[in-house]
Amino acid sequence: MRLSITHTTRYSFEAAVRYGLQQLRKTPKSSYQQKVLNWSTTIDGGHHETQFEDHHNNTVDLISFEKGTQSLSVTCAGEIEIDDASGVLGKHRGPAPLWLYRRATPRTEAKAAANAIVRGVDGDTPLEKLHALSDAISSAILYEVGASEPDWSAEDALAAGRGVCQDHTHVFLACARAMDIPARYVSGYLMLTDRTVQDAMHAWAEAHIDGLGWVGFDISNGISPDARYVRVATGLDYADAAPIAGTRFGGADEALAVEIQVTQQ
């Protein structure tokens, strides 16, 4: 399947920015079952400083704000070709070692609630157990837009019983790592069936299973990723794969607008 993607982020500030830097992880790369046919990033109100690969093999663009900026727009666009492999990606490719993805972070530390879910997971194989884990998390946390905070941990989401794809993914990572299974956070694009315009990227998890390699689990939708999913960035949790992260001086009262369009060509 060939997908066309346009991702626009617009900042506006009541007071002018004196200086700022932003890291963008919005650029997919050719890997596993996807091929980037073309991709471009256009910046209005800032400068593209450099591009590099981080230790999770993500493409990172560093952009700076112009002095006196009160608005900044970043538009990424391109076409991606996807093969459906039922979520099975295959062997680990680094550069981060596989053991790193067994490590918990503050957002993915398994405490009482996550460990209770792990104890209730059944299955004859690791793959069966992970599918059962995905179902258990979906039942424990109702998907509700706006119900959670960006800095919530897995335990916060379980306590609330509500959340979004980021929360589902953090809980899956906490539980999988508690089961001694390497797992990582994935940020990317998803073609929806009910609309073409979205206001956020999607998130899901991948776990490493002996004999299969990395396998994807979209807990929020109850499936493994198919040809509608475009992988962009991975990491130990959201912080490693966030589409935008950075700092600035000045620029009080920020307003942020995001528009994403994903369509089949």
N, C-alpha and C positions, 0 to 999 in steps of 0.2 A: 504494500500500500504506500502511495506517495501522499505526504501531508504538506500543506502550505501553512506556515506559521508567521504571524506578525505580533510582536510584543512591544508595547509602548508604555513607558513610565514617565510621568510628568510630575516634576516638583514645582511648587510655587512658595515663595517666602514673603511675608509682610515686610521684613527688614532684610536688607541686602546681605549676602554671604561675603565674608572677608576672605575665607579660604576653605576648601574642603576636598576630600578625597573619598572616592567610592570604589569598592570592589564589586564587579558584576560577574555573576555566574549564571549567565543566560544563554551561553553558546553551546549547543550540542556538538558532539564530535563523532566521527565515524568509529564505531566499535561494536563488538558483539553483533546483534542482528540489525543494526541501523547504519545507513550511509548518508552523510551530509552531501547533498547535491550542490547547494550554494547557501551562503549565509553572510549577512552584512550587519554592521552596527553603525547607526547614524546618531551623532550627538549634536544637539543645538543648545548652546549656552555653556559649554564646557569643552575640555580637551581630552583626547585619548592619549594617555601617557605611555602605556606599555601593555603587553599581553604576556602571560606566563602560565605554566602548568604547575598546580600545587601538588602536595604529596598524596592527594587522593586521585590524581590524574585528571582533575577538573581544569577546564580552560577558564582563566580569570582575566578580565579586562580591568585595568586601573584607569579611572577617569578623574579629572580635577575640575573644580568649579572655577569659572572666571571671577576675578575680583569684582564685587558689586552685583553679582548675579542675583536676580529675584525670580528667575524661572529657568528650569533645565528640563530638557526632553531627551530621552534615549529610546530609540526605536531599533529593535532587532527583527530581522526578517529573513526567511529562507525556505528551502524545500528539503524534506527528509524522506528517504525511502526506508520502509520498515518491513522486515520479514517476521511473521508470526511463528514463534518457537514455544508458545504456551508458557512463557515466563522463564524458560531455562536458558541461561546465558552462557554457561560453561565455565571453564577454568579461571582462576584468579590471575589477574594480569599486573597487579602492583601499580605504582612502585611501593606503596605502603604494604608491609607484610601482613599476611592473613591473620596472624595472631592479634594484631591491633584491633580488629573488629570484634574481639571478645571483651574488650575493655568498656566498662560502664562510664558514663559521664554523669554530671549532676542531673541532667534531664532524663537519663535512661537508667538510673540506679533502681534495681529491683528491691522493693521493700515489702511490707506485709501484703498489700493488695495484689501486687504483681506476682509475688511468690504463691499466693493462694490460687491465682489463675494457672500457674505452672503445675501445681499439684493436681489440678483437675483435668489436665490435658492427657488424652489417651491416643494411642496409635501404635501400630506394629513396626513402623519405620519412621525415621526422622522426617521424611516428607509428609507422611500422614499426620504426625504430631504437629507439624508447623501449620498445616491446613486447619487442623482442629484448633490450634492456638488462634489463628486468624478469626475463626468463627466465634470463639469465646470472647475475644476482645470486641468484636462487632456487637455482640449481645450486651457486653458490660458498659459500653460507651455509645450512647445515642449520637448519631451525626447531627450536629446543629450548628449552622453558620453563626458566628459571633458569640458562641457560648463559652469560649475559652480565651485565655490570655496568651500572647506570644511566648512568654517565658515559663509557661506551665511545664512541670515535669510529668513523667508517666504517672506517678502517684497522685499528683494534683488532678489529672484527668480522670483517673479511676475513682477518686473520692467524689468528684462532681458528677460522674456518670454521663457526661456530655462533652462533646468536643468536635474537632474537625480532623482532616486527614493527617495533619501534623501530629495531633495527639494520638490517634490510632497507631501511627508509625512509631512514635516514641515508646508506647507501651509494648508493641511487638518486639522492638529492639531490646528493651529491658528484660522481657520474658525469654527471648531466644538466647541472650547472653547468659541468663541465669541457668539455662539448659546446656551451657557450654557450647553453643553453636555460634560461629561468627555471623554477625548481622550488620547491615549498614543502611543508612538513610538515603533515599533517592528523591531528588527534586527534578521535575520534568513537566512536559506538556502532555495533555490528554485531549483527544478529540471527543467531545460530548455528542450525544445523539439528539438532545433536546434543544441545543442552541450552539451558535458559533462564537459568540462573544463571552469572554470570561473576565473576572477581575483578579485572578490569582493563579499561580502555577499549582500543579498537583504534587502530592507526596505519597510515596509508598516505600516498602521495605524490600531488601534482598537478604537472603540467608544462604550460607555456603554449606552444601550437603556433599559429603564424600560420594564420589561416583558421578555426580551431576554438576558440581560447581555451584555458581551463583544461581539462585532461583528467586524470582520476584513474587511478592505478595501485596496486592492492593487491598488492605483490610477494609477501607471505607466502602469499596464496591464489591467485596467478597469474591474477587477473581484474581487470577494471575495475569500480569500485563500481556496484552496482545499487540496487534499491529496498529492500534490507536495510540500507543504510548511512545513518547520520545524521551529517552534518558538525557539529562543535562548535567547534573552534579550529584556526587555521592559524598558521604562522610559518616562520622560517628553519630551525629545528630543534626538537627536543623542548622545549627551555627556553622557547620562545615560546608553546607550546601545551599545556604541562603542566597536567593537571587541578587540581593543588594545588601551590602554592609559597608560601613565606613564612618567617617567623622567629619565635622565641619566646625568652623568658627563663625559666629554670627548666624543670620538666617532664622530669626525667631518666627514662631507661628507657622510651621511647615504644613503644607497641604500636599498630599500625595494621591495621584490618580493612576490606576493601572488598567490597561485594556489589552486583552489577549484574544487573538482570533486563530483558531485551528480548524482547517477545512481539508477535505480530501480532494486531491487533484485527479 
